[in-house]
């Protein structure tokens, strides 16, 4: 849904250019919308990969919470990018924090898998508890 919103914003700004073809260059408003959309598109595959890995390998609840936060923060980043450039910085930093959290969850899940194979001890309950404890910290700006 979020990508559709971004695409419609780019299309709307492109139509305001009064040209029949899609052009990369144009007014400042179009440049901002297009760049924000490209930034979001570039980061989306990474987000999906770490979200799925964190949900499958570690714990689904904190991963889902982080995914919802990512969507909200990406919207904030996009809208902030349309204003002053400094308005998009908090959203960018917040997105980096969420991606790092999901990556750490994925890494902990992989580590737990190898601990089960090598030593036979399952730390899934501890890792799940820790990730559920740290997921509300994502709300702190």
C-alpha positions in Angstrom: 0.0 0.0 0.0 2.8 2.4 0.9 4.6 1.8 -2.4 1.3 2.5 -4.3 1.0 5.8 -2.4 4.5 6.8 -3.4 4.0 5.8 -7.0 0.8 7.9 -7.2 2.7 10.9 -5.8 5.3 10.5 -8.4 2.7 10.2 -11.2 0.8 13.2 -9.9 4.0 15.4 -9.9 4.9 14.0 -13.3 1.5 15.1 -14.7 2.1 18.6 -13.3 5.1 18.9 -15.6 2.7 19.3 -18.5 4.5 16.8 -20.6 3.2 13.7 -22.3 6.1 11.5 -21.4 7.7 10.6 -18.1 10.8 12.7 -17.5 13.3 12.4 -14.7 14.1 16.1 -14.6 11.6 18.7 -13.8 10.5 21.0 -11.0 11.9 20.8 -7.5 8.7 19.3 -6.2 9.0 16.5 -8.7 12.6 15.9 -8.0 11.9 15.5 -4.3 9.0 13.1 -4.8 10.9 11.1 -7.3 14.1 10.9 -5.2 12.0 9.9 -2.1 10.3 7.2 -4.0 13.5 5.8 -5.3 15.0 5.8 -1.8 12.0 3.9 -0.6 12.2 1.4 -3.5 15.9 0.8 -3.0 15.5 0.0 0.7 12.4 -2.2 0.4 14.1 -5.5 -0.6 16.5 -5.3 2.3 13.6 -4.7 4.6 11.7 -7.7 3.3 14.7 -10.0 3.6 15.5 -9.1 7.2 11.8 -9.1 8.2 11.2 -12.6 6.9 14.4 -13.9 8.4 13.7 -12.3 11.8 10.1 -13.7 11.8 11.1 -17.2 10.7 14.3 -17.6 12.6 13.6 -15.7 15.8 10.2 -14.5 16.9 7.2 -13.4 14.8 5.7 -10.9 17.3 8.6 -8.5 17.5 9.3 -8.9 13.8 5.7 -7.9 13.0 5.9 -5.0 15.3 9.1 -3.8 13.8 7.6 -4.2 10.3 4.6 -2.1 11.2 6.9 0.5 12.7 9.0 0.4 9.5 5.9 1.2 7.4 4.9 4.1 9.6 8.4 5.5 9.7 8.9 5.2 6.0 5.8 7.2 5.5 7.2 9.8 7.8 10.5 9.8 5.9 8.7 10.3 2.6 6.5 13.2 3.8 9.6 14.7 5.5 11.6 14.5 2.3 9.0 16.6 0.5 9.5 19.4 3.0 12.9 20.5 4.2 15.8 18.0 3.9 16.3 18.1 7.6 12.7 16.8 8.1 13.6 13.5 6.5 16.6 12.8 8.7 14.7 11.5 11.8 12.8 9.1 9.6 16.0 7.9 8.0 17.7 7.3 11.3 14.6 5.5 12.6 14.5 3.3 9.6 18.2 2.4 10.1 17.5 1.4 13.7 14.5 -0.8 12.7 16.6 -2.6 10.0 19.4 -3.1 12.5 16.9 -4.6 15.0 15.5 -7.0 12.4 19.1 -7.9 11.3 20.1 -8.6 14.9 17.0 -10.8 15.4 17.9 -12.7 12.3 21.5 -13.2 13.4 20.3 -14.4 16.8 18.0 -16.9 15.2 20.8 -18.2 13.0 23.1 -18.4 16.0 20.4 -20.4 17.9 20.0 -22.8 15.0 23.7 -23.6 15.1 23.7 -23.9 18.9 21.0 -26.5 18.6 23.0 -28.4 15.9 26.4 -28.2 17.6 25.7 -28.3 21.4 22.1 -29.4 21.5 20.9 -26.5 23.6 18.0 -24.4 22.5 18.1 -20.7 23.4 14.9 -19.8 21.5 12.9 -18.9 24.6 15.7 -16.6 25.9 16.2 -14.9 22.4 12.4 -14.5 22.0 12.1 -12.9 25.4 15.0 -10.5 24.8 13.6 -9.5 21.4 10.1 -8.9 22.9 11.7 -6.8 25.6 13.7 -4.7 23.2 11.0 -4.2 20.5 9.2 -1.4 22.5 12.5 0.5 22.6 12.0 1.1 18.8 9.3 3.6 19.8 11.9 5.9 21.4 12.9 8.6 18.8 
